[in-house]
Each structure stands twice: as structure tokens, then as C-alpha cells.
């Protein structure tokens, strides 16, 4: 089964409180709960074709909101009021904000995991190995807290949990953008994004401290030499490795079936090999997705994506494919440029996670992003991004109704993203949630239409041609085909029209996909399928029938093999729309 992952940010998804104010408190703006992700919600997601549910923002993290027995954290280490879910304060606990009864929060989360399983989906959790909140202190497993016994007198020691700033044990303060952090006065720690400074800036991950996996990260790829192997005894591996294995085992025992691993390239690959082997000894189907980039913080000499896949990850983020789509609207790229990311020789063609939105990226419908055309082009973008390869798909809550990131904000600012730091809401998704009924009764016609489209599209990703098929780009064969009312000789497939075949030889299944990225003009044209492509798809019959998969009520298109290669297949694609045609 091809994984279709739905990123469900609990704080947002089941927040039914309307209105709200910028920098608002939980009482003012509301907050989603585990109980609010009820059977009605899960049934709707399962019917939408979701296979994996990534429950985001679940781990207890630094916040300015107090709860019984859990006082608020110092404001200088909390971004926003609710706080960043990536500044974890206890790897073995969940956010009390998300519980109906905070003292029963783990039981409520366990019940949610059971509900997710009942609806046939695999529950996933964030695993954030590179850094923790500067206030980390486990209340569930205090013996598994980080830093006790560290040698704080040196920058690096193999079994230290943290990296300590030099000079150590001095009278230097740890000066954060929001003020001095008193617990680190005189023994400052390196910030999560490798900022080795007593004064991290506002653009640093200043609320976090970087964890040490037994390597001096300053040496880059050279730092990872000589690390233990995946089958080394526990006594031979750095202490942080052992603690993190306990974290994974803890959540697996509770029923978590997969992990989205934050900034995985910043952690030694040797650790991942061991951690994933251990996780799969506990659960052979454990699903691991890496958020990883080939940036200056990687700890491998070669391609970070390839190294992580070789270490056992099921998939890694395909940020290059995402950027190629953005560049069509915000840069000077053409649809032709997409082919490089789909061909079998592309590094991530079958194991790259394809996405258009997530908590780190602007919403498609956000004003000022995607050149203001993302909402109008959403259907074409989703079809192109999700159907061109066989890797996992990531879908962000609210994407299905065109969420615009216009809920109340605060620390996140007006950046086109739904703030992960604040108590906020998803106004369009709330209209679908309808106070917990999740029936869409309050959606506008446009919102309901987009959600219905997504509900048709995502299940189609399990079609044999789309889940396990090869790719054959057709733009090169259609460069001289007129479209959009242009004169003969003007390019059609190249700038804003994109066509390709997917074919599964074993299942004898072929699909033609046509996407119109132009949001102002329809494409009333023909798509040539050359003889080589017909042979590649094993098509020899003189007649050809193409059935509409996205709109099955439309009549099929009948033609001949000869006509496909000469006159081409006549198609009509609305502005910002797409066709998925099964070659019967």
C-alpha cells in the first residue's frame, strides 16, 4: 500500500472555538484535544484515503500555559504562548493542553491511538532527536532526563548529553532574545541549530539545546567515524543513543506505528541504523520518515537522503520536487522542469515524500505566496505532485478545504503558515468539523468542492499504475501542439501544461495524467502519445479507450492507437485543473 500521510496538528484540528485574538491564551482562542479527534473525524479521514495519521504537537513541550503540577516555563524559552512543539520538555509525556482532563492525558492519548487503529490507519508521532527544550525535565521517566552526570567543563565529551559553551563555569549569562535564562548562567549549552554562542539570535532555535550523539559536530562528516554499529552492545554506544532507543520503545509499546523524524540529517547515520533496527525488532512494520536536507548541518559526506534511506528509513522529504513547483509560480521554471524529479533515475522517485503543505511551508491559498495563484491551481498541483511518483504523500490538515492561515496568530507572524507557536484555529476546517460532527455542513460551495476533489484523488493513489508504476513524460512529444487558443507552433507542454503516463507492467495498468497549471485559461488541446510511449505501455490494440478517474460520470474518450500518435488525444482541462485518465 502506498502511504498517504495526513499531518493532524491536534492543537488546531479539533479546536472548535471561533474567533480569537492575536497572542491569545488557551481560554481566549481555544485548543484542540485528543478527545475531539473522534470517530466521526477518523472515519472521514479513512474514507479520504489516509493510511497514516501523523499526530503533530503531541509531546509535552515548553509553554507559557501552566497546568496542575506543571508550572509555566520561563517566557524567554517559549516561542509564542502555546510554545513550539519542537522544544520538547518530556519525551515520555504528552501536552496537557490536548487533554480534556490533564491528569489523564496519557490515557486519553492512548485511547486516540486505539481509535486510529480501529479505522485502519497507522498512528505516527514526531521523533525530535537533535534537540530538546532548554527546560527539559521528564516527570514520567525522571531517570531518563538528559544532562545528569555530564562533564560541563568541556565543549564535547562522548557520553555528555549536551555540548557546553566555552569558557565553562564562568560568570557568563545565557542571553536569549527574550532575556537571560538563569539555569544556564555560567554553563551555557549549544543551541539546537548548532549555534555555539552565549547570545543566540531571534532566527536561531534559541529555545532549544542541541543533543550530543557521541560526535563533535564541528568536524562535519568526519565526526561520525568510528561510531558503533547497529548490533553493538548497549554498553558500547553513547548514552544519548540508549536514551533515545528507550523513547522509541516507549511509544511503540503504547501503539505508535511510525515516526516522522525531525531534522534527521543533523544526527549521525550510525545512530539511525541502530535505532531503526531495534524499532523493527519490536515492530517489523515500524514506519520511519526523515525530514532531511543536504545543508551545511548534515553529518554525512555524501547525499544525506541516500545515506538515510540506506540506514533504514522508509522515505525522506523530497524538498527539491516541492521547490520545482513553487518555482513555476514564484520563479521562472516551466512544467518541463518537473520531469527531472519523476524519472526512475531521480534519487527520490520512489521513496521521496511528496508534499505541497506542511507546518514549515506556506499554505497554497495564503495571500502573497505562490504568486497569489496557489488556491486556483491547487487541483493541478496536487495531481502533479502526488501522481507522478510512487513515494509516500504528505497532506496537511486544512489543505483539503483551502485553508489560508488567517486564524489569530502571534509569534508566527503573517508568513502564510498556520502558526505552530500560538493558540489559533483553522477557520475553513472548522466549518467542515462543525463542532465535532465532521460533516462539512458549514462549508462554502468552493470549500466543499475542493474537499470532494481530495476525497476522490487520494484513494486513486492506490491504483496500480500510480502506486507502483513507471513514469513516461509526454511534454517533449507535445511541444508543437497548440493550446489555450495560441497559434500552431506555440508551445503547449512546457510552460503551464504537463502530461505524463504511469504504467504498471505486471498489473497491465496505464494512466494518463494531464495538468493545467494556468489559472486563467482552459486547455482545449490534444495530447500526442508517441509510438515509443505506446510500446513502453505495452499497447498494441488498434482501439483505445480512456476513462475519467477523477470524474467517473464523464463519458470515456474513444480513439485509435494511430490517432494517438498522429492527431493526439483530445482533452479539455479547466484552468488550474487536471485529468486522470485510465487507458482501458
C-alpha positions as CSV (number, residue, x, y, z in Angstrom):
1,X,0.0,0.0,0.0
2,X,1.3,3.5,-0.9
3,X,1.4,5.6,2.3
4,X,-0.8,8.6,2.3
5,X,0.1,10.6,5.4
6,X,-2.2,13.2,7.0
7,X,-0.5,15.6,9.2
8,X,-3.0,16.3,12.0
9,X,-1.9,19.1,14.3
10,X,-4.1,18.3,17.3
11,X,-4.0,21.8,18.8
12,X,-5.5,23.1,15.5
13,X,-7.6,20.3,14.1
14,X,-10.1,19.8,16.9
15,X,-10.3,23.4,18.1
16,X,-13.9,24.3,17.7
17,X,-13.6,27.8,19.4
18,X,-14.5,30.5,16.9
19,X,-12.9,34.0,16.8
20,X,-9.9,34.6,19.0
21,X,-7.3,37.3,19.3
22,X,-3.6,37.6,18.3
23,X,-1.3,36.4,21.1
24,X,-4.4,34.9,22.8
25,X,-4.5,32.5,25.6
26,X,-5.9,29.0,25.6
27,X,-9.1,30.3,27.2
28,X,-9.4,33.1,24.6
29,X,-8.6,31.1,21.5
30,X,-9.4,27.5,22.4
31,X,-7.3,24.4,21.8
32,X,-7.9,21.1,20.1
33,X,-7.9,17.9,22.2
34,X,-7.3,14.2,21.8
35,X,-11.0,13.5,22.5
36,X,-12.0,16.0,19.8
37,X,-10.4,13.8,17.2
38,X,-13.4,11.5,17.5
39,X,-14.7,8.5,15.4
40,X,-16.5,10.9,13.0
41,X,-13.3,12.6,12.2
42,X,-11.3,9.4,11.8
43,X,-14.0,7.8,9.6
44,X,-13.9,10.9,7.3
45,X,-10.1,10.7,7.1
46,X,-10.1,7.0,6.4
47,X,-12.7,7.5,3.7
48,X,-10.5,10.2,2.2
49,X,-7.8,7.6,1.6
50,X,-5.5,8.3,4.5
51,X,-3.3,5.4,5.5
52,X,-1.0,7.0,8.1
53,X,-2.0,9.7,10.7
54,X,0.8,11.9,11.8
55,X,-0.3,13.3,15.2
56,X,1.7,16.5,15.4
57,X,2.5,18.6,18.5
58,X,1.7,15.7,20.9
59,X,4.9,15.5,23.0
60,X,4.9,17.8,26.1
61,X,6.9,20.9,25.2
62,X,7.8,24.3,26.7
63,X,4.8,26.6,27.1
64,X,3.6,29.7,28.9
65,X,0.4,27.9,30.0
66,X,0.5,26.3,33.4
67,X,-1.3,23.1,34.4
68,X,-1.6,21.4,37.8
69,X,1.8,20.1,38.8
70,X,3.3,21.6,35.6
71,X,4.2,25.3,36.0
72,X,4.6,27.6,33.0
73,X,8.1,27.7,31.6
74,X,10.2,30.9,31.5
75,X,8.9,33.2,28.8
76,X,12.4,33.6,27.4
77,X,12.5,29.9,26.2
78,X,9.0,29.8,24.8
79,X,8.1,31.0,21.3
80,X,4.5,32.3,21.4
81,X,2.1,31.5,24.2
82,X,1.4,27.8,23.4
83,X,5.0,27.2,22.6
84,X,6.9,25.3,19.9
85,X,6.1,21.5,19.8
86,X,9.7,21.0,18.7
87,X,11.0,22.3,22.1
88,X,10.2,19.1,24.0
89,X,10.3,19.1,27.8
90,X,9.5,15.4,28.3
91,X,9.9,12.7,25.6
92,X,7.7,10.3,27.7
93,X,4.7,12.7,28.2
94,X,2.1,14.4,26.1
95,X,1.0,18.0,26.1
96,X,-1.6,18.6,28.8
97,X,-3.2,21.3,26.6
98,X,-4.5,18.5,24.4
99,X,-6.3,16.6,27.2
100,X,-9.9,17.1,28.4
101,X,-8.6,16.1,31.8
102,X,-4.9,17.0,32.0
103,X,-4.2,14.4,34.8
104,X,-5.5,11.7,32.4
105,X,-3.6,13.0,29.3
106,X,-1.6,9.8,28.6
107,X,-4.8,7.7,28.9
108,X,-6.6,10.0,26.5
109,X,-3.8,9.8,24.1
110,X,-3.7,6.0,24.3
111,X,-7.4,6.0,23.5
112,X,-6.8,8.1,20.4
113,X,-4.2,5.7,19.2
114,X,-6.7,2.9,19.6
115,X,-9.3,4.8,17.6
116,X,-6.9,5.5,14.8
117,X,-6.0,1.8,14.6
118,X,-9.7,0.8,14.6
119,X,-10.2,2.9,11.5
120,X,-7.4,1.1,9.7
121,X,-4.8,3.9,9.9
122,X,-1.3,3.8,11.3
123,X,-0.7,6.4,14.0
124,X,2.6,8.3,13.7
125,X,4.4,10.6,16.1
126,X,7.1,13.2,15.9
127,X,10.5,12.0,16.9
128,X,12.8,15.0,17.6
129,X,16.3,13.7,18.1
130,X,18.5,16.7,17.5
131,X,17.5,19.0,20.3
132,X,15.2,19.4,23.4
133,X,13.8,22.4,25.2
134,X,16.3,24.2,27.5
135,X,13.8,23.3,30.2
136,X,13.8,19.5,29.6
137,X,13.0,17.5,32.7
138,X,11.0,14.3,32.4
139,X,8.3,13.8,35.1
140,X,7.2,10.5,33.7
141,X,10.6,9.0,33.5
142,X,12.9,11.2,35.6
143,X,15.7,8.7,35.4
144,X,15.8,9.3,31.6
145,X,16.4,13.0,31.8
146,X,19.3,14.4,29.8
147,X,22.4,16.0,31.3
148,X,22.7,14.4,34.7
149,X,26.3,13.4,35.1
150,X,27.6,15.5,32.2
151,X,31.1,16.9,32.3
152,X,30.1,20.5,31.9
153,X,33.7,21.7,31.9
154,X,34.3,20.8,28.3
155,X,32.7,21.5,25.0
156,X,32.4,17.9,23.9
157,X,32.6,14.5,25.7
158,X,31.4,11.3,24.2
159,X,28.8,10.5,26.9
160,X,27.7,14.0,27.6
161,X,24.1,14.7,26.6
162,X,24.8,18.3,25.6
163,X,27.6,20.5,24.2
164,X,28.8,23.1,26.7
165,X,29.9,26.6,25.7
166,X,33.4,27.7,26.4
167,X,34.5,29.2,28.8
168,X,32.5,27.0,31.1
169,X,31.8,27.6,34.8
170,X,32.3,31.3,34.3
171,X,30.0,34.2,35.2
172,X,28.7,34.5,31.6
173,X,24.9,34.6,31.2
174,X,23.0,32.7,28.6
175,X,21.3,35.7,27.0
176,X,18.3,34.8,24.8
177,X,16.3,37.2,22.7
178,X,13.7,37.3,25.5
179,X,16.1,37.7,28.4
180,X,18.6,35.9,30.4
181,X,18.0,32.2,31.0
182,X,19.1,31.8,34.6
183,X,19.5,28.0,34.7
184,X,22.3,28.3,32.2
185,X,24.2,31.1,33.9
186,X,27.8,30.0,33.7
187,X,27.2,26.7,31.9
188,X,25.6,27.6,28.6
189,X,24.7,25.0,26.1
190,X,24.9,25.0,22.3
191,X,21.6,25.9,20.6
192,X,19.7,23.3,18.6
193,X,20.7,24.7,15.2
194,X,24.5,24.4,16.1
195,X,24.8,28.0,17.3
196,X,27.7,27.8,19.7
197,X,27.1,31.2,21.3
198,X,26.1,32.7,24.6
199,X,23.8,35.1,22.7
200,X,21.7,33.2,20.1
201,X,19.6,35.4,17.9
202,X,15.9,35.5,17.2
203,X,16.5,33.4,14.0
204,X,18.3,30.7,15.9
205,X,16.5,27.8,17.6
206,X,17.3,29.6,20.8
207,X,14.6,27.9,22.9
208,X,16.4,24.5,22.4
209,X,19.7,22.8,23.4
210,X,21.4,20.5,20.9
211,X,21.8,16.9,21.9
212,X,25.1,15.0,21.6
213,X,25.3,11.6,20.0
214,X,28.9,11.0,20.7
215,X,30.4,13.1,17.9
216,X,31.9,16.6,17.8
217,X,29.5,18.0,15.1
218,X,32.0,20.8,14.4
219,X,34.0,18.2,12.4
220,X,31.1,17.7,10.0
221,X,31.1,14.3,8.2
222,X,34.4,13.4,9.7
223,X,32.8,13.4,13.1
224,X,30.9,10.2,12.5
225,X,33.9,8.0,12.0
226,X,34.4,5.1,14.5
227,X,30.9,5.1,15.8
228,X,29.4,1.8,17.0
229,X,27.4,-0.4,14.6
230,X,23.8,-1.4,14.7
231,X,24.5,-4.6,16.6
232,X,27.0,-3.3,19.1
233,X,26.1,-4.0,22.8
234,X,24.4,-1.2,24.7
235,X,27.5,-0.6,26.8
236,X,29.4,0.3,23.7
237,X,27.1,3.1,22.4
238,X,26.9,6.7,23.7
239,X,24.4,7.3,26.4
240,X,22.1,9.5,24.3
241,X,21.7,6.6,21.8
242,X,20.4,4.4,24.7
243,X,18.0,7.1,26.0
244,X,16.6,7.7,22.5
245,X,16.0,4.0,22.0
246,X,14.0,4.0,25.2
247,X,11.9,6.8,23.9
248,X,11.1,4.9,20.7
249,X,10.3,1.7,22.6
250,X,8.0,3.6,25.0
251,X,5.8,5.0,22.3
252,X,5.9,1.8,20.3
253,X,4.6,-0.1,23.3
254,X,1.8,2.4,23.5
255,X,0.7,1.7,19.9
256,X,2.6,4.2,17.8
257,X,3.4,2.6,14.4
258,X,5.6,5.2,12.8
259,X,7.8,8.3,13.4
260,X,8.4,11.4,11.4
261,X,12.0,12.2,12.4
262,X,12.8,15.9,12.7
263,X,16.0,17.2,11.0
264,X,17.3,13.7,10.7
265,X,20.4,14.7,8.8
266,X,21.8,16.5,11.9
267,X,22.1,13.2,13.8
268,X,24.8,10.6,12.9
269,X,23.6,8.0,10.4
270,X,25.1,5.2,12.6
271,X,22.6,6.1,15.3
272,X,19.7,5.7,12.8
273,X,20.9,2.3,11.6
274,X,20.9,1.0,15.2
275,X,17.7,2.8,16.2
276,X,15.7,1.6,13.2
277,X,16.9,-2.0,13.6
278,X,15.9,-2.0,17.2
279,X,12.5,-0.5,16.4
280,X,11.8,-3.1,13.8
281,X,12.8,-5.9,16.1
282,X,9.9,-4.6,18.3
283,X,7.6,-4.0,15.4
284,X,8.6,-5.3,11.9
285,X,6.3,-2.7,10.2
286,X,7.6,0.3,12.0
287,X,7.4,3.2,9.5
288,X,10.2,5.9,9.5
289,X,10.1,9.1,7.6
290,X,13.0,11.5,7.6
291,X,12.8,15.3,7.4
292,X,16.3,15.8,5.9
293,X,18.1,18.3,3.8
294,X,21.6,18.5,2.1
295,X,22.6,21.6,4.0
296,X,25.7,22.6,6.0
297,X,24.4,20.8,9.1
298,X,24.4,17.3,7.7
299,X,26.7,14.7,9.3
300,X,27.5,12.7,6.2
301,X,29.9,13.4,3.3
302,X,27.6,12.2,0.6
303,X,24.0,12.8,-0.2
304,X,22.1,12.9,3.1
305,X,18.9,11.4,1.6
306,X,20.7,8.4,0.2
307,X,22.5,7.8,3.5
308,X,19.3,7.9,5.5
309,X,17.5,5.6,3.1
310,X,20.4,3.2,3.3
311,X,20.2,3.4,7.1
312,X,16.6,2.0,7.0
313,X,14.3,5.0,6.6
314,X,11.2,4.2,4.5
315,X,11.2,7.6,2.9
316,X,12.7,11.1,3.1
317,X,11.3,14.5,2.3
318,X,11.5,15.4,-1.4
319,X,12.0,19.1,-0.9
320,X,13.5,19.5,-4.4
321,X,10.3,18.4,-6.1
322,X,8.3,20.9,-3.9
323,X,10.7,23.7,-4.8
324,X,10.3,22.9,-8.5
325,X,6.6,23.5,-8.3
326,X,7.0,26.7,-6.3
327,X,9.5,28.0,-8.9
328,X,6.8,27.7,-11.7
329,X,4.9,30.5,-9.9
330,X,7.5,32.4,-8.0
331,X,10.4,31.9,-10.3
332,X,11.0,31.3,-14.0
333,X,10.7,27.4,-14.1
334,X,8.5,25.6,-16.6
335,X,6.5,22.4,-16.3
336,X,9.1,20.7,-18.4
337,X,11.5,21.1,-15.4
338,X,9.4,18.7,-13.4
339,X,10.4,15.7,-15.4
340,X,13.8,15.6,-13.7
341,X,12.2,14.8,-10.4
342,X,9.9,12.0,-11.7
343,X,12.2,9.7,-13.8
344,X,13.3,6.4,-12.3
345,X,16.9,7.6,-12.1
346,X,15.9,10.6,-9.9
347,X,17.2,9.8,-6.3
348,X,13.8,10.1,-4.6
349,X,11.4,9.0,-7.4
350,X,10.0,6.1,-5.4
351,X,11.0,6.9,-1.8
352,X,10.6,10.7,-1.6
353,X,7.8,12.2,0.4
354,X,5.7,14.5,-1.8
355,X,4.0,17.4,-0.2
356,X,2.5,20.8,-1.0
357,X,1.9,22.0,2.5
358,X,3.2,21.2,6.0
359,X,3.7,23.2,9.1
360,X,7.0,24.6,7.8
361,X,5.7,25.8,4.4
362,X,3.2,28.5,3.4
363,X,-0.4,27.4,2.7
364,X,-1.3,27.1,-1.0
365,X,-4.1,29.6,-0.5
366,X,-2.2,32.0,1.6
367,X,-2.2,35.5,0.2
368,X,1.2,36.7,-1.1
369,X,2.5,33.1,-1.7
370,X,2.6,31.0,-4.9
371,X,2.3,34.3,-6.7
372,X,-1.3,34.5,-5.4
373,X,-2.2,31.6,-7.6
374,X,-1.9,28.6,-5.3
375,X,-5.5,28.3,-4.4
376,X,-6.7,28.5,-8.0
377,X,-4.0,25.9,-9.0
378,X,-4.5,23.6,-6.1
379,X,-6.1,20.8,-8.1
380,X,-3.4,20.7,-10.8
381,X,-0.6,21.0,-8.2
382,X,-2.0,18.1,-6.1
383,X,-2.4,15.8,-9.1
384,X,1.0,16.6,-10.5
385,X,2.8,16.3,-7.1
386,X,1.0,13.1,-5.9
387,X,0.6,11.0,-9.1
388,X,4.0,11.4,-10.8
389,X,5.9,9.1,-8.5
390,X,5.2,6.1,-6.2
391,X,6.6,7.5,-2.9
392,X,4.5,8.5,0.2
393,X,2.3,11.5,0.1
394,X,2.0,14.1,2.9
395,X,-1.2,16.0,3.3
396,X,-1.6,18.8,5.9
397,X,-4.8,19.4,7.8
398,X,-6.8,22.2,6.2
399,X,-5.3,21.7,2.8
400,X,-8.4,19.8,1.7
401,X,-10.6,23.0,2.2
402,X,-8.1,25.6,1.1
403,X,-7.0,26.9,4.5
404,X,-5.4,30.3,4.2
405,X,-3.5,30.6,7.5
406,X,-5.7,33.6,8.5
407,X,-6.5,32.4,12.1
408,X,-5.3,34.6,15.0
409,X,-1.5,34.5,15.3
410,X,1.2,35.9,17.4
411,X,4.9,34.8,17.4
412,X,4.4,33.1,14.0
413,X,3.5,36.4,12.4
414,X,1.9,36.8,9.0
415,X,4.0,34.4,7.0
416,X,1.4,32.3,5.2
417,X,1.8,29.5,7.7
418,X,-0.6,28.3,10.3
419,X,1.3,29.2,13.5
420,X,2.7,26.3,15.4
421,X,3.6,28.5,18.3
422,X,0.2,30.0,19.1
423,X,-3.4,29.1,20.1
424,X,-5.1,29.5,16.8
425,X,-7.7,28.0,14.7
426,X,-8.3,26.8,11.1
427,X,-11.5,28.7,10.1
428,X,-12.3,26.7,6.9
429,X,-11.5,23.4,8.6
430,X,-13.8,24.4,11.5
431,X,-16.6,24.8,9.0
432,X,-16.0,21.2,8.0
433,X,-15.6,20.0,11.6
434,X,-18.9,21.6,12.5
435,X,-18.4,21.4,16.3
436,X,-17.2,17.8,16.2
437,X,-19.7,16.4,13.8
438,X,-17.1,16.5,10.9
439,X,-19.9,16.5,8.4
440,X,-19.0,19.6,6.3
441,X,-22.4,21.1,6.8
442,X,-21.0,24.7,7.2
443,X,-18.6,24.6,4.2
444,X,-19.0,27.1,1.4
445,X,-19.6,25.6,-2.1
446,X,-16.0,26.2,-3.1
447,X,-14.6,24.6,0.1
448,X,-16.9,21.6,-0.3
449,X,-15.9,21.2,-3.9
450,X,-12.2,21.1,-3.1
451,X,-12.7,18.6,-0.3
452,X,-14.7,16.4,-2.5
453,X,-11.9,16.6,-5.1
454,X,-9.4,15.5,-2.5
455,X,-11.6,12.7,-1.4
456,X,-11.6,11.4,-5.0
457,X,-7.9,12.0,-5.6
458,X,-6.2,10.4,-2.6
459,X,-7.8,7.0,-2.9
460,X,-6.7,6.9,-6.5
461,X,-3.1,6.9,-5.4
462,X,-3.6,3.2,-4.6
463,X,-4.3,2.5,-8.3
464,X,-1.6,0.0,-9.6
465,X,-0.2,2.5,-12.1
466,X,0.0,5.3,-9.6
467,X,1.3,3.3,-6.6
468,X,3.8,1.0,-8.3
469,X,4.1,2.2,-11.9
470,X,6.8,3.7,-14.1
471,X,6.9,7.2,-15.4
472,X,7.0,8.4,-19.0
473,X,6.9,12.2,-19.6
474,X,5.0,13.4,-22.6
475,X,5.9,17.1,-22.7
476,X,8.7,16.5,-25.2
477,X,6.3,15.0,-27.7
478,X,3.8,17.9,-27.4
479,X,6.0,21.0,-27.7
480,X,4.4,22.0,-31.1
481,X,0.8,21.4,-30.1
482,X,-1.4,24.5,-29.9
483,X,-3.3,25.2,-26.7
484,X,-5.0,28.0,-24.8
485,X,-6.0,29.5,-28.1
486,X,-2.4,30.0,-29.2
487,X,-1.4,29.8,-32.8
488,X,0.0,26.5,-34.2
489,X,3.7,26.2,-33.4
490,X,3.4,27.8,-29.9
491,X,4.4,25.5,-27.1
492,X,1.7,23.8,-25.1
493,X,3.5,21.3,-22.9
494,X,6.4,23.2,-21.5
495,X,5.3,26.2,-19.6
496,X,1.9,25.6,-18.0
497,X,0.6,22.2,-19.3
498,X,2.1,19.0,-18.0
499,X,1.3,15.5,-19.3
500,X,2.7,12.0,-18.5
501,X,1.9,8.3,-18.4
502,X,2.2,6.0,-15.4
503,X,2.3,2.3,-16.3
504,X,2.4,-0.9,-14.2
505,X,3.6,-3.7,-16.4
506,X,2.7,-6.5,-14.0
507,X,-0.9,-5.2,-13.5
508,X,-1.2,-4.1,-17.1
509,X,-2.5,-0.8,-15.8
510,X,-1.8,2.5,-17.6
511,X,-2.9,6.0,-16.6
512,X,-2.6,9.3,-18.5
513,X,-2.3,12.5,-16.3
514,X,-2.7,16.0,-17.7
515,X,-2.3,19.1,-15.5
516,X,-3.1,22.7,-16.4
517,X,-1.1,25.0,-14.2
518,X,-2.5,28.1,-15.9
519,X,-5.2,29.5,-13.6
520,X,-6.7,31.8,-16.2
521,X,-7.1,29.8,-19.4
522,X,-8.6,26.4,-20.1
523,X,-6.5,23.9,-22.1
524,X,-8.6,22.7,-25.0
525,X,-6.0,20.7,-26.9
526,X,-4.6,17.3,-27.9
527,X,-2.0,15.1,-26.2
528,X,0.2,13.2,-28.5
529,X,1.3,9.8,-27.2
530,X,4.2,8.7,-29.5
531,X,4.9,5.2,-30.7
532,X,7.7,4.7,-28.2
533,X,5.3,5.5,-25.3
534,X,2.7,3.1,-26.6
535,X,5.2,0.4,-26.8
536,X,6.5,1.2,-23.3
537,X,3.0,0.8,-22.0
538,X,2.5,-2.5,-24.0
539,X,-0.3,-1.0,-26.1
540,X,-0.9,-2.8,-29.4
541,X,-4.7,-2.9,-29.7
542,X,-5.9,-0.7,-32.6
543,X,-8.6,1.0,-30.5
544,X,-8.0,2.9,-27.2
545,X,-10.5,3.9,-24.5
546,X,-9.7,6.4,-21.8
547,X,-11.9,6.5,-18.7
548,X,-12.1,9.5,-16.4
549,X,-11.0,8.5,-12.9
550,X,-11.4,11.9,-11.1
551,X,-14.8,12.5,-12.7
552,X,-16.2,9.0,-13.5
553,X,-19.6,10.4,-14.6
554,X,-17.9,11.9,-17.7
555,X,-18.1,9.7,-20.8
556,X,-15.0,7.9,-21.9
557,X,-12.8,9.2,-24.7
558,X,-12.7,6.7,-27.6
559,X,-9.9,6.9,-30.2
560,X,-7.4,4.7,-32.1
561,X,-3.7,3.9,-31.5
562,X,-2.9,5.6,-34.8
563,X,-4.7,8.7,-33.8
564,X,-2.9,9.0,-30.5
565,X,0.4,9.0,-32.4
566,X,-0.7,11.5,-35.1
567,X,-3.6,13.8,-34.2
568,X,-3.4,13.1,-30.4
569,X,-6.0,12.6,-27.7
570,X,-8.4,15.5,-27.5
571,X,-8.7,16.8,-23.9
572,X,-10.3,19.7,-22.1
573,X,-8.7,20.8,-18.9
574,X,-10.1,23.7,-16.9
575,X,-7.9,26.4,-15.5
576,X,-5.9,25.1,-12.6
577,X,-7.4,21.6,-13.2
578,X,-6.3,18.2,-14.0
579,X,-7.4,14.9,-15.7
580,X,-6.5,11.4,-14.6
581,X,-7.5,9.0,-17.5
582,X,-7.3,5.2,-17.2
583,X,-6.2,3.6,-20.5
584,X,-8.6,0.7,-20.6
